[in-house]
Amino acid sequence: MACARANLVLVRPEPGLAGGLLRVGLIAGLAWTTWLVVAGAVLARASPPRRRVIWPVLAPAGCYLVLVGADFAHSLPRGTLSNDPLDYRLWLGQAAMLVLMALGVAWGWVRDRRTRSAVVRLVMDTAQSPPPGGLRDALAGMLGDPGLELAYPVGEPPRHVRADGQAASVEPGKAQDVTPLVRRGRTVAILRHRAGLLEDPNLVDEVEAAARLALENERLQAEVLAQLEDLRAAQARIVAAGDDERQRLERNLHDGAQQRLVGVSLALRLAHSQSSVAPAPRLAGLLGQADRGLRLAIDELRELAHGIYPAVLADEGLAAAVEALAETSPTPVTIGDLPEERFPGPVETAGYFLIAEASQLAALAGANGITVDIEHDGNRLLVKITEERDAGPGHEMEAGLSDAADRVGALGGKLHVESLPGDTITIRAELPCGS
């Protein structure tokens, strides 16, 4: 008969105490797993920028802790951990969650490697000083968002513009987020992108650091272009105000002074025709002289009003105004192509006064005449004026067209004066006129 060996580490047998300690351990395990699950949920909720980054690890970790807690809760009634079928299935679930946690960590490592590679490519792309708008394309390619928009704050109070100086919206659209790029407490640019794309603040910092020089250069370019747009808009407002004043003066001369002079002339004729007694020859001569003077004043006033702003331009359009100009021009005007449709008022005004100034300069230079061709090409109105003169450099013509050049420039158009062989001068203007 074999005798039982003595337990050398047993102080004294206390089965109740051992069971109680096991139960306390199970309760403590259930408590700390519950606390860890709650802490993980609070962490995920308190850190929304990092939620997408930590979710692949945090989600399986939370599930693992829930399964561990369920194992503790299942073992609590019997007072000890066991290996019954439910415990076995819970252990398998825990193992699966540990594998998912490892995969989440590996995915984070792969994502970081890809991000670093993309940042390196961004650094290389921006080191080549991309043209305006090129940085947006580089960032869109790096982040995989073709709809990404990049805006810069300029001016005081700040407003946002694109790289080409045009106004940009920084309000988040549908399924879009807005992320500021901040350096030393100052917002240097704003990205509008796909929702959830830049939830990792480390990625935002890496993007800002990689494109720092390019961002600053493009922001300065955008600021200069925005100022140019402001100057162009101011120039356009000044030109428009001048044209409005021209129209007002023309209406006042036509409806005011001209009509009164016509009335006086008619009164003189009526008085002369209704006189019962034939006036003395000297008085008749004075009345005739006064009538002729009034007619001459009316003609000069009418010509002055037409020169200030032709009413036919506002009433019937550019084609009719050019045809009327050809009839009264001091130099012969040959009309080639001439579209009959109407165009925006500022475009018609710029085209008309360009032709009018060119005809006046041609007359002063003793030219044989000018030829006018106007073509509507898509969203542009092309005005071509050809002048044949015996002598005279083309730069005089260009200097004389300064007012017309201001009008064309205010509309964002282009004006070119070219001297061709044979004392021929060609003036070409491109005026944006919409679709």
C-alpha positions in Angstrom: 0.0 0.0 0.0 1.5 3.3 -1.1 1.4 6.1 1.3 0.5 9.7 0.2 3.2 12.1 0.0 3.0 15.2 2.2 2.6 18.7 0.7 5.8 20.3 1.7 4.5 23.9 1.1 1.2 23.5 2.9 1.1 25.4 6.1 -2.3 24.2 7.1 -5.3 22.9 5.2 -8.0 25.7 4.7 -10.2 24.8 1.8 -12.7 27.6 2.6 -10.0 30.2 2.5 -8.6 28.9 -0.8 -12.1 29.0 -2.4 -12.7 32.5 -1.1 -9.4 33.8 -2.5 -10.2 32.2 -5.9 -13.7 33.9 -5.9 -12.1 37.3 -5.0 -9.7 36.8 -7.9 -12.5 36.1 -10.3 -14.4 39.2 -9.1 -11.3 41.3 -9.4 -10.7 40.0 -12.9 -14.3 40.8 -13.9 -13.9 44.3 -12.4 -10.7 45.2 -14.2 -11.9 43.9 -17.6 -15.0 45.9 -17.2 -13.0 49.0 -16.2 -10.7 48.5 -19.2 -13.6 48.2 -21.6 -15.1 51.5 -20.3 -11.8 53.2 -20.4 -11.3 52.1 -24.0 -14.7 53.4 -25.0 -14.0 56.8 -23.3 -10.6 57.0 -25.0 -12.1 56.4 -28.4 -14.9 58.9 -27.8 -12.5 61.6 -26.4 -10.1 61.3 -29.3 -12.1 61.6 -32.6 -9.1 62.6 -34.7 -7.4 59.4 -33.7 -10.4 57.1 -33.8 -9.8 55.9 -37.3 -6.2 55.2 -36.6 -6.6 53.3 -33.3 -9.9 51.5 -34.2 -8.3 48.5 -35.9 -6.5 47.7 -32.6 -9.0 49.1 -30.1 -12.0 47.2 -31.5 -10.5 43.7 -31.2 -9.0 44.6 -27.9 -12.4 45.6 -26.5 -13.9 42.4 -27.8 -11.0 40.4 -26.2 -11.7 42.0 -22.8 -15.4 41.4 -23.1 -14.7 37.7 -23.8 -12.3 37.6 -20.8 -14.9 39.2 -18.6 -17.5 36.7 -19.8 -15.2 33.8 -18.9 -14.7 35.3 -15.4 -18.5 35.7 -15.1 -19.1 32.2 -16.2 -16.6 30.8 -13.7 -17.8 32.9 -10.8 -20.7 30.6 -9.7 -18.4 27.6 -9.4 -15.6 29.6 -7.9 -12.8 28.6 -10.2 -11.7 28.7 -13.8 -12.3 25.5 -15.7 -12.2 24.1 -19.2 -15.8 23.2 -19.9 -17.1 23.6 -23.5 -18.2 27.2 -23.0 -14.8 28.1 -21.6 -13.2 26.4 -24.6 -15.3 28.5 -27.0 -14.5 31.7 -25.1 -10.8 30.9 -25.2 -11.0 30.4 -29.0 -12.8 33.8 -29.3 -10.0 35.4 -27.2 -7.3 33.9 -29.4 -9.1 35.2 -32.5 -9.3 38.7 -31.0 -5.6 38.5 -30.2 -4.9 37.6 -33.8 -7.0 40.6 -35.0 -5.2 42.9 -32.6 -1.9 41.7 -34.1 -3.2 42.3 -37.6 -4.4 45.8 -36.6 -0.9 46.6 -35.3 0.6 45.3 -38.6 -1.9 47.3 -40.6 -0.9 50.4 -38.7 2.7 49.7 -39.4 2.0 49.2 -43.2 -0.1 52.4 -43.2 2.7 54.4 -41.6 5.2 53.0 -44.1 2.9 54.0 -47.0 2.3 57.4 -45.4 6.1 58.0 -45.1 6.6 57.0 -48.7 3.8 59.3 -49.8 5.4 62.1 -47.8 8.7 61.5 -49.4 7.1 61.7 -52.9 5.4 64.9 -51.8 8.7 66.4 -50.8 10.2 65.4 -54.1 7.2 66.9 -56.1 7.2 70.1 -54.2 10.9 70.5 -54.4 10.5 71.2 -58.1 8.5 74.4 -57.5 5.1 73.2 -59.0 3.1 75.8 -60.9 0.0 77.4 -59.3 -2.4 74.6 -58.6 0.3 72.0 -58.8 0.5 71.6 -55.0 -3.2 70.7 -54.9 -2.7 68.0 -57.5 0.3 66.6 -55.5 -1.7 66.5 -52.3 -4.7 65.0 -54.0 -2.5 62.2 -55.4 -0.8 61.6 -52.1 -4.0 61.4 -50.1 -6.0 59.6 -52.8 -8.7 62.3 -53.0 -9.2 63.7 -56.5 -11.8 66.2 -55.1 -9.4 67.7 -52.6 -9.4 71.5 -52.6 -6.6 73.8 -51.2 -7.3 77.4 -50.1 -5.2 80.1 -48.7 -6.2 82.9 -46.3 -5.2 86.3 -47.6 -5.9 89.9 -46.8 -7.4 91.7 -43.8 -10.0 90.6 -42.9 -9.0 87.2 -44.1 -10.7 85.7 -47.1 -9.8 82.5 -48.9 -8.6 82.1 -52.4 -7.3 79.3 -54.6 -3.8 79.2 -56.0 -5.0 81.2 -59.0 -6.2 84.0 -56.8 -9.9 83.3 -57.3 -12.3 83.1 -54.4 -12.6 79.7 -52.7 -15.1 78.2 -50.3 -13.9 76.6 -47.1 -17.3 75.4 -45.9 -17.5 71.6 -45.6 -19.8 70.1 -48.2 -21.7 66.8 -48.1 -19.4 64.0 -47.0 -16.5 66.5 -46.7 -14.3 67.8 -43.9 -12.2 70.9 -43.6 -8.7 70.6 -42.1 -6.5 73.7 -41.4 -2.7 73.5 -41.8 -1.3 75.5 -39.0 2.3 76.6 -38.5 3.4 78.5 -35.3 -0.2 79.2 -34.4 -1.0 80.7 -37.8 -3.2 79.0 -40.4 -1.3 78.9 -43.7 -3.7 76.9 -45.7 -7.0 75.0 -45.5 -7.8 71.6 -47.0 -11.3 70.6 -48.0 -11.3 66.9 -48.5 -13.2 63.6 -48.2 -14.7 63.0 -44.7 -12.4 61.1 -42.4 -9.3 61.4 -44.6 -7.2 63.4 -42.2 -8.4 62.2 -38.8 -4.8 61.4 -37.8 -3.2 64.7 -36.5 0.3 63.1 -37.1 -0.5 62.8 -40.8 -1.6 66.5 -40.9 1.6 67.5 -39.3 3.6 65.4 -41.8 1.8 66.9 -44.7 2.4 70.5 -43.4 6.1 69.8 -42.8 6.6 68.1 -46.2 5.0 70.9 -48.2 6.1 73.8 -46.0 8.1 75.6 -48.6 5.7 74.9 -51.4 2.8 76.0 -49.3 4.4 79.3 -48.4 5.5 80.0 -52.0 2.0 79.2 -53.4 0.3 81.2 -50.7 2.4 84.2 -51.6 1.6 83.7 -55.3 -2.1 83.3 -54.5 -2.0 86.6 -52.5 -0.3 88.4 -55.4 -2.9 87.0 -57.9 -5.7 87.9 -55.5 -4.4 91.5 -55.4 -4.3 91.5 -59.2 -7.9 90.3 -59.3 -8.8 93.1 -56.8 -7.1 95.7 -59.0 -8.8 94.4 -62.1 -12.2 94.4 -60.4 -11.5 98.0 -59.2 -10.5 99.0 -62.7 -13.6 97.4 -64.1 -15.7 99.3 -61.5 -14.0 102.6 -62.5 -14.6 102.0 -66.2 -18.2 101.0 -65.5 -18.7 104.2 -63.4 -17.2 106.3 -66.2 -19.5 104.7 -68.8 -22.5 105.3 -66.6 -21.5 108.9 -66.3 -21.0 109.2 -70.0 -24.5 107.8 -70.6 -25.9 110.2 -68.0 -24.2 113.2 -69.7 -25.4 112.0 -73.1 -29.0 111.8 -71.9 -28.8 115.2 -70.2 -27.4 116.8 -73.3 -29.9 115.2 -75.6 -33.0 115.6 -73.4 -31.9 118.9 -71.8 -29.8 121.4 -73.7 -30.3 120.0 -77.2 -34.1 120.0 -76.8 -34.1 123.5 -75.5 -32.0 124.8 -78.4 -34.3 123.0 -80.8 -37.2 124.7 -79.1 -35.6 128.1 -79.4 -34.9 127.5 -83.1 -38.5 126.5 -83.8 -39.7 129.6 -81.9 -37.5 131.9 -84.1 -38.8 130.3 -87.2 -42.4 130.5 -86.0 -42.0 134.2 -85.1 -40.4 134.9 -88.5 -43.2 133.1 -90.4 -46.1 134.6 -88.4 -44.9 138.2 -88.5 -47.7 140.3 -90.1 -45.4 143.0 -91.1 -42.3 142.2 -93.2 -39.3 142.7 -91.0 -36.6 145.1 -92.0 -33.8 143.5 -94.0 -31.4 144.0 -91.2 -33.7 142.3 -88.7 -34.4 139.5 -91.2 -30.7 138.9 -91.6 -30.2 138.8 -87.8 -33.0 136.3 -87.4 -31.6 134.1 -90.2 -28.1 134.3 -88.7 -29.5 133.4 -85.2 -31.3 130.4 -86.8 -28.2 129.2 -88.6 -26.2 129.6 -85.3 -28.7 127.6 -83.4 -28.7 124.8 -86.0 -24.9 124.7 -85.9 -25.0 124.6 -82.1 -27.5 121.8 -82.2 -25.3 119.8 -84.7 -22.2 120.4 -82.6 -24.1 119.4 -79.4 -25.4 116.3 -81.1 -22.0 115.4 -82.2 -20.6 116.0 -78.7 -23.2 113.9 -77.1 -22.6 111.1 -79.6 -18.9 111.3 -78.9 -19.5 111.0 -75.2 -21.6 107.9 -75.5 -23.6 106.9 -78.6 -27.2 106.2 -77.8 -27.3 103.7 -80.7 -24.7 101.5 -78.8 -27.0 101.1 -75.8 -30.2 100.8 -77.9 -29.2 98.6 -80.8 -25.8 97.1 -80.0 -22.3 97.0 -81.3 -23.0 96.3 -85.0 -25.4 99.3 -85.4 -23.0 101.6 -83.5 -20.0 100.6 -85.7 -22.1 101.2 -88.8 -23.1 104.6 -87.5 -19.5 105.3 -86.7 -18.4 104.4 -90.2 -20.8 107.1 -91.6 -19.4 109.9 -89.5 -15.7 108.8 -89.1 -13.1 111.4 -90.2 -11.3 108.5 -92.0 -12.8 105.9 -94.3 -14.0 102.8 -92.4 -14.4 99.5 -94.2 -16.5 97.0 -92.3 -15.8 93.3 -92.8 -17.3 90.6 -90.6 -19.7 92.1 -88.0 -21.9 89.8 -85.8 -25.4 91.1 -85.3 -26.1 89.5 -81.9 -25.9 91.5 -78.6 -23.1 91.1 -76.1 -22.6 92.3 -72.5 -22.7 96.1 -72.2 -19.1 96.5 -71.1 -17.8 94.3 -74.0 -19.8 96.3 -76.6 -18.6 99.6 -75.1 -14.9 98.4 -75.1 -15.1 97.2 -78.7 -16.8 100.4 -79.9 -14.5 102.9 -78.2 -11.5 100.8 -79.4 -12.7 101.3 -83.0 -13.6 104.9 -82.4 -10.1 105.8 -81.0 -8.4 103.8 -83.8 -10.3 105.8 -86.4 -9.4 109.1 -84.8 -5.8 108.2 -84.6 -5.8 107.0 -88.2 -7.3 110.4 -89.3 -4.6 112.3 -87.3 -1.9 110.2 -88.9 -3.2 110.8 -92.4 -4.0 107.1 -93.0 -5.9 105.9 -96.0 -8.5 104.3 -93.9 -9.1 101.4 -91.5 -10.8 98.0 -91.9 -12.8 96.5 -89.1 -13.5 92.8 -88.6 -15.3 91.5 -85.5 -15.7 87.8 -84.8 -17.6 85.9 -82.1 -15.4 82.9 -81.2 -16.8 80.8 -78.4 -16.5 82.9 -75.2 -14.4 85.6 -76.9 -15.2 88.6 -79.0 -12.3 89.2 -81.4 -11.8 92.7 -82.8 -9.3 93.2 -85.6 -8.5 96.7 -87.0 -6.2 97.1 -89.9 -4.8 100.5 -90.8 -3.0 101.5 -94.0 -0.8 104.6 -93.5 2.0 106.2 -95.4 4.3 106.6 -92.4 4.3 106.5 -88.6 5.5 104.0 -86.1 3.1 101.7 -84.5 4.1 102.6 -80.9 2.3 105.9 -81.4 -0.9 104.1 -82.2 -0.4 101.9 -79.1 0.2 105.0 -76.9 -2.9 106.6 -78.3 -5.0 103.6 -77.4 -4.3 103.8 -73.6 -8.0 104.4 -72.7 -9.2 101.5 -74.9 -6.4 99.3 -73.4 -7.6 100.1 -69.9 -11.1 99.1 -70.9 -9.9 95.8 -72.4 -7.7 95.1 -69.4 -10.5 95.8 -67.0 -12.5 93.0 -68.7 -9.6 90.6 -68.5 -9.0 90.8 -72.2 -5.8 91.3 -74.3 -4.8 94.1 -76.7 -2.0 93.8 -79.3 -0.7 96.4 -81.7 1.6 95.1 -84.5 3.4 97.0 -87.2 3.6 95.0 -90.4 5.7 95.6 -93.5 4.3 98.2 -95.9 3.2 100.7 -93.2 0.3 98.5 -92.1 -0.7 98.5 -88.5 -2.9 95.7 -87.1 -4.8 96.1 -83.8 -6.1 92.9 -82.2 -8.3 92.7 -79.1 -9.7 89.7 -77.4 -12.7 90.4 -75.1 -14.2 87.8 -72.8 -17.9 87.7 -73.5 -19.2 84.5 -71.8 -20.5 81.5 -73.7 
